[in-house]
């Protein structure tokens, strides 16, 4: 079974930004509110990135009994969720909040890039995938499903590793949290 040497790349992902309201007028109050209202992502989180992914695939049985996955076009929506602070904050708290939320958004967009990388790998693997003696295109689907699981697990591990580094002592997100909590 082989794959095409290149992916089609004739699509672009969409993104959706969701927010959840928090309250407070100081950095520590804002962070406490995040703890009370933030998304659950296995643990209580400040922010979270997820996705919706569907595919349009064209499986083509061949005259020789093989099956080829001729096209695989993804429809990807990357969904970001992060906190939204009150509109009227004291100016020093507002400046501290802006640094914090900008860093959080930057962090979450790395997760979004990890998702996009995974989808591109799936597409590259999929297009041209061939299975011999597969007139009903069942073998090629099974091979594809196995690889999808591997790529999904790889993306999840990449995200866990990234979070571990960013949230560990001295990591970028850890520093953002400390600056917000210890600031005005």
C-alpha positions in Angstrom: 0.0 0.0 0.0 1.4 3.4 -0.9 0.5 7.0 -0.5 0.7 10.1 -2.8 3.8 12.1 -2.5 1.9 15.3 -1.8 -1.3 16.5 -0.4 -3.9 18.6 -2.2 -3.8 21.6 0.2 -6.8 23.2 -1.5 -8.6 24.0 1.7 -8.3 26.3 4.6 -9.3 25.8 8.2 -11.8 28.0 10.0 -11.6 29.1 13.6 -14.1 29.8 16.2 -13.4 31.8 19.4 -15.5 31.2 22.4 -15.2 33.1 25.6 -16.4 32.7 29.1 -17.0 35.6 31.4 -15.0 36.2 34.5 -15.2 38.7 37.3 -12.8 40.7 39.4 -11.0 44.0 39.6 -7.5 42.7 40.5 -5.2 40.1 39.0 -5.8 37.6 41.8 -9.6 38.1 41.6 -9.6 37.5 37.9 -7.5 34.4 38.3 -9.8 33.1 41.0 -12.7 33.6 38.7 -10.9 31.7 36.0 -10.6 28.8 38.4 -14.3 28.9 39.2 -15.5 29.3 35.6 -12.8 27.9 33.3 -13.2 25.0 31.0 -12.6 21.4 32.0 -9.9 19.9 29.8 -9.1 16.9 31.9 -8.2 19.4 34.6 -9.4 22.9 35.3 -7.9 25.1 32.6 -7.5 28.7 31.8 -8.2 28.1 28.2 -8.8 25.2 25.8 -8.4 24.4 22.2 -10.4 21.7 20.4 -11.6 21.0 16.9 -14.3 19.6 14.6 -13.1 17.6 11.7 -15.0 16.0 8.9 -13.8 14.6 5.6 -15.1 14.2 2.1 -13.3 11.1 0.7 -13.5 9.5 -2.7 -12.7 5.8 -2.6 -12.3 4.4 -6.1 -12.4 0.6 -6.8 -10.1 -0.2 -9.7 -10.5 -2.7 -12.5 -7.7 -4.8 -11.1 -9.5 -5.3 -7.8 -7.6 -2.7 -5.9 -9.0 0.4 -4.1 -7.5 3.8 -4.1 -8.4 6.8 -2.0 -8.4 9.3 -4.7 -9.2 12.5 -2.7 -9.6 13.4 0.9 -10.7 16.9 1.6 -10.9 18.0 5.3 -13.4 20.5 6.8 -11.6 21.7 9.9 -12.8 24.1 12.5 -10.4 25.0 15.3 -12.2 26.1 18.4 -10.5 28.3 21.0 -12.0 29.0 24.4 -10.5 31.6 26.8 -11.6 34.0 29.5 -13.2 37.4 28.9 -12.5 39.9 31.7 -14.9 42.7 32.6 -14.8 45.7 30.2 -14.0 48.2 33.0 -10.9 47.3 34.8 -8.6 49.7 36.6 -6.0 50.8 34.1 -3.0 49.0 35.7 -5.1 45.8 36.0 -6.3 46.2 32.4 -2.7 46.4 31.2 -1.7 43.3 33.3 -4.7 41.5 32.0 -3.9 42.4 28.3 -0.4 40.9 28.7 -1.9 37.8 30.3 -4.6 37.1 27.8 -2.3 37.8 24.8 0.1 35.2 26.1 -2.8 32.7 26.7 -4.1 33.3 23.2 -0.6 32.8 21.8 -0.3 29.5 23.7 -3.6 28.2 22.5 -2.8 29.1 18.9 0.2 26.7 19.2 -2.3 24.0 20.0 -4.3 25.1 17.0 -1.2 24.7 14.8 -0.6 21.2 16.2 -4.2 20.3 15.1 -3.6 21.8 11.7 -0.3 19.8 11.4 -2.1 16.6 12.2 -4.8 17.2 9.6 -2.2 17.9 7.0 -0.4 14.7 7.9 -3.7 12.8 7.6 -4.4 14.4 4.2 -0.9 13.6 2.9 -1.2 10.0 4.1 -4.7 9.6 2.7 -4.5 10.8 -0.8 -3.4 8.0 -3.1 -3.6 5.3 -0.4 -4.1 2.0 -2.2 -5.0 -1.5 -1.1 -4.8 -4.5 -3.4 -7.6 -7.1 -3.7 -10.0 -4.6 -2.1 -13.0 -4.3 -4.5 -15.3 -3.0 -1.7 -12.7 -0.5 -0.4 -12.7 -2.1 3.1 -9.0 -2.8 3.5 -8.0 0.7 2.5 -10.4 2.1 5.1 -9.0 -0.1 7.8 -5.5 0.9 7.0 -6.5 4.6 7.0 -8.4 4.2 10.4 -5.3 2.7 12.0 -3.1 5.6 10.8 -5.7 8.1 11.9 -5.5 6.8 15.4 -1.7 7.0 15.4 -1.7 10.6 14.2 -4.4 11.6 16.7 -2.5 10.0 19.6 0.7 11.8 18.3 -1.1 15.2 18.3 -2.5 14.6 21.8 0.9 13.7 23.2 2.4 16.8 21.5 -0.2 19.0 23.2 0.5 17.3 26.6 4.2 17.8 26.2 3.7 21.5 25.2 1.4 22.1 28.2 3.9 20.4 30.5 6.7 22.7 29.4 4.6 25.9 29.3 2.9 25.2 32.7 6.0 24.0 34.6 7.9 26.3 36.9 9.4 29.0 34.8 7.4 28.1 31.7 5.7 30.8 29.6 2.1 30.2 30.9 3.4 29.8 34.5 5.1 33.1 34.2 1.9 34.7 32.8 -0.1 33.4 35.7 2.4 34.6 38.3 2.5 38.1 36.7 -1.3 38.3 36.7 -1.7 37.0 40.3 1.2 39.1 41.8 0.4 42.2 39.8 -2.2 44.8 40.5 
